[in-house]
Amino acid sequence: MAEFSCRNVWERGKPVLCVFHTSDGHWEMNCGGYEHEDDNEILILHKAHLVARDPTLEPTLDLPEGWEARRETFSADWVREPQTAE
């Protein structure tokens, strides 16, 4: 399955604040910003590379399909819940 992140995280050093494990098995780990509608802002990479950079992502790796985890800041606890339809 494809794994996605944003340039804000990978290239600009922003923390991952949102993790999604979609119902079709894809993963997305991004900064929580709203500029991701531009396809040029999305990157395909392996989540292991993000976890190597940021071990605080490890608690999200067991998210079931159709779930998300969010945190307000880098040092905040993850809040996990089923994904809501948007």
Backbone as a ProteinNet text record, in pm:
[ID]
protein_1_A
[PRIMARY]
MAEFSCRNVWERGKPVLCVFHTSDGHWEMNCGGYEHEDDNEILILHKAHLVARDPTLEPTLDLPEGWEARRETFSADWVREPQTAE
[TERTIARY]
82.3	0	87.1	35.7	108.8	106.4	212	223.9	259.1	186.6	200.4	242.3	314.3	343.8	342	372	372.5	513	536.3	665.8	694	588	609.5	681.4	649.2	713.1	850	853.9	976.7	1084.5	1046.8	1146.5	1159.4	1052.3	1053.2	1061.5	1064.7	1088.2	972.5	850.5	735.5	705.4	648.5	616	491.2	484.3	362.5	260.9	145	38.1	-85.6	-90.8	-204.4	-154.4	-209.9	-179.7	-312.8	-324.7	-445.6	-408.2	-482.7	-472.7	-607.9	-613.5	-740.9	-804.5	-932.5	-1005.4	-956.6	-884.2	-828.5	-680.9	-632.8	-499.3	-386.7	-414.1	-309.7	-280.3	-160.3	-119.2	-89.3	-126.2	-87.8	-41.4	76.8	132.9	170.3	93.9	118.9	117.4	142	155.8	22.5	-86.2	-216.9	-254.8	-170.6	-200	-306.3	-349.6	-457.7	-410.9	-282.3	-232.7	-204.7	-249.7	-218.1	-305.1	-392.3	-473.6	-389.5	-274.8	-180.4	-102.1	-116.6	-49.8	101.1	158.8	303.5	347.5	254	287	286.7	241.5	232.2	348.9	407.3	518.1	479.2	530.3	514.2	645.2	637.5	757	715.5	811.9	782.1	774.2	672.3	655.4	773.3	849.4	966.3	1067.7	1075.4	1166.7	1120.7	990.1	938.4	959.1	935.9	953.8	1101.2	1191.2	1334.1	1369.7	1306.5	1328.9	1255.9	1140.2	1054.4	994.5	1063.8	1014.4	880.6	835.9	706.3	590.4	618.1	514.6	485.9	574.7	559.1	423.2	365.9	235.1	121.6	143.2	37.9	45.6	152	175.1	78.4	4.9	-92.5	-235.9	-251.3	-386.6	-457.7	-580	-656	-693.9	-721.6	-770.1	-897.1	-907.7	-1023.9	-1012	-893.1	-870.5	-768.8	-769.3	-673.6	-622.1	-508.6	-452.3	-408.5	-437.6	-401.3	-341.9	-258.8	-207.5	-198.5	-213.5	-213.9	-72.9	25.1	164.5	254.4	380	476.5	482.2	471.8	487.1	354.6	244.2	112.8	90.5	-1.5	-39.8	-123.5	-114	-195.7	-338.2	-435	-577	-620.8	-666.8	-703.7	-855.1	-906.2	-1049.3	-1076.6	-1197	-1233.3	-1236.8	-1200.6	-1204.5	-1348.9	-1366.1	-1498	-1503.1	-1616.8	-1632.6	-1633.9	-1558.4	-1552.4	-1611.1
-118.3	0	125.2	229.6	355.6	425.2	495.1	574.4	716.3	812.2	951.1	1039.4	1144.4	1250.7	1380.9	1489.2	1619.1	1679.3	1770.8	1838.4	1916.8	1964.1	2035.9	1948.8	1821.3	1728.7	1686	1633.7	1571.6	1673.1	1783.1	1878.9	2003.3	2040.5	2167.9	2150.8	2025.2	1997.6	2016.9	2030.6	2041	1903.3	1898.3	1769	1706.7	1576	1504.6	1524.1	1576.7	1597.4	1514	1456.3	1374.5	1246.7	1135.2	1005.6	941.4	897.8	830.7	693.9	590.4	458.7	436.9	462.4	465.8	327.7	327	200.2	114.2	173	92.6	57.6	79	33.7	132.5	250.2	350.7	421.5	474.9	554	695.3	792.8	931.4	989.4	1048.5	1112.8	1254.4	1353.1	1489.4	1588.7	1714.4	1821.8	1876.1	1837.8	1889	2018.4	2065.7	2188.1	2164.9	2272.6	2264.9	2288.2	2304.2	2331.9	2204.7	2091.7	1964.5	1932.7	2022.5	1998.7	2007	2070.7	2077.7	1946.9	1870.3	1740.5	1750	1865	1881.5	1884.8	1898.9	1902.3	1763.7	1662.8	1526.6	1442.6	1365.3	1276	1132	1039.7	897.2	849.3	792.4	740.1	634.4	568.5	462.8	522.6	482.4	538.1	507.3	403.3	372.3	486.2	558.8	672.7	785.5	806.7	908.8	869.1	742.3	694.9	702.2	675.3	686.7	830.6	925.9	1067.5	1109.6	1049.3	1090.4	968.2	913.9	795	814.9	939.7	960.9	913.4	875.6	821	673.3	605.8	461.3	421.6	498.2	457.3	458.6	516.8	521	404.7	327.6	226.1	108	95.9	-13.4	34.2	153.6	201.7	103	65.9	-19.3	59.7	-9.7	56.9	133.8	255.1	338.8	424	429.1	507.7	617.9	716.8	826.5	856.2	922.8	971.4	1115.3	1200.4	1341.7	1388.3	1491.5	1558	1707.5	1788.1	1933.2	1987.4	1930.5	1974.1	1851.8	1872.2	1762.1	1686.5	1755.9	1690.9	1644.2	1668.3	1627	1477.2	1421.2	1280.8	1264	1145.4	1111.2	1082.2	1130.7	1100.2	1017.2	896.6	802.5	791.1	781.2	764.5	715.1	658.9	620.4	745.3	729.1	842	883.1	1012.1	1065.1	1098.3	1081	1116.8	1267.7	1318	1462.6	1498.1
0	0	0	-55.6	-61.9	73.7	100.8	222.8	181.8	236.1	194.2	310.1	277.6	372.2	294.4	362.6	295.6	299.1	209.8	204	331.6	399	524.6	626.6	629.6	723.6	671.1	551.4	501.9	466.2	403.6	355.9	443	513.4	587	738.5	784	925.3	1020.8	969	1059.5	1119	1238.9	1299.7	1237.9	1243.6	1205	1317.5	1282.4	1379.2	1346.8	1226.7	1184.3	1117.7	1161.2	1099.8	1064.5	940.6	893.6	839.5	879.1	817.5	751.5	622.5	552.2	542.6	513.7	504.5	388.8	292.6	183.6	207.1	331.1	368.9	349.8	297.5	278.8	410.4	420.9	536.2	491.4	574.7	551.6	684.5	681.6	799.9	758.7	810.6	766.2	881	846	944.6	993.7	929.1	967.8	898.5	807	733	627.5	566.2	468.4	325.3	303.9	169.7	89.5	136.8	72.6	-47.9	-85.9	-204.7	-330.9	-322.1	-433.8	-436.4	-542.6	-551.9	-536.4	-566.7	-551.9	-406.9	-314.7	-172.4	-108.5	-181.4	-128.4	-180.4	-90.3	-124.5	-93.4	-171.7	-143.3	-84.2	34.9	101	201.4	259.7	356.2	496.1	572.4	706	797.7	767.6	849.5	846.7	735.2	726.8	819.3	828.8	919.3	1064.6	1095.7	1233.1	1273	1178.7	1209.1	1246.6	1181.7	1214	1340.6	1365.4	1476.9	1545.6	1645.2	1715.4	1787.9	1807.3	1871.9	1784.6	1660.2	1572.2	1600.5	1670	1693	1750.5	1845.3	1899.2	1796.5	1681	1579.3	1480.5	1485.1	1382.5	1390.2	1499	1510.3	1486.5	1427.8	1397.3	1305.5	1339.1	1247.7	1121.9	1014.8	894.1	928.3	873.3	898.9	1024.5	1084	1205.3	1179.6	1269.5	1262.9	1403.3	1407.5	1533.1	1509.1	1606.5	1595	1726.8	1716.3	1835.1	1803	1905.4	1885.7	1861.3	1928.2	1916.4	1916.2	1884.4	1881.1	2013.1	2124.9	2255.7	2315.8	2249.1	2300.9	2279.8	2357.1	2341.2	2214.6	2155.6	2040.1	2085.6	2009.9	2032	1911.4	1940	1834.1	1825	1701.7	1681.8	1540.5	1518.9	1381.7	1294.3	1169.3	1077.4	1053.6	1037.3	1006.3	858.3	796.8	655.6	643.6	546.2	525.6	391.5
[MASK]
++++++++++++++++++++++++++++++++++++++++++++++++++++++++++++++++++++++++++++++++++++++

